[in-house]
Amino acid sequence: MNTVIDAELLTISAKRDSMYSFLRLVFSGPLSMETLKYWKFELAPLFIEVISEDNENLQSFFTKLKTAKLEDIYQEEKEA
């Protein structure tokens, strides 16, 4: 029984670590072109769904990231 609980706690801990890393990156300054490229082409759709749940701004951002030119988004980030 402890093994199951420990595995669940590790999973929760890993998810929190991912979320905190994401938030740290978002709030540390303008997003780099490398970060935007990674998010556009490599970020798991499930992670995007979880991170943007109940947040219209993030949902809009990730939708735009999938459809708009990276250069345009990068320029907006620099100006923000």
CORLINCOR-V846387 format. One record per helix or strand. SS is the DSSP state (a for helix, b for strand). FROM is the first residue (numbers start at 1). TO is the last residue. If there is no record, write none. Layout:
BEGIN
ss=<SS SS>
from=<FROM FROM>
to=<TO TO>
END
This chain:
BEGIN
ss=<a a a a a>
from=<2 33 45 56 70>
to=<27 41 51 67 79>
END
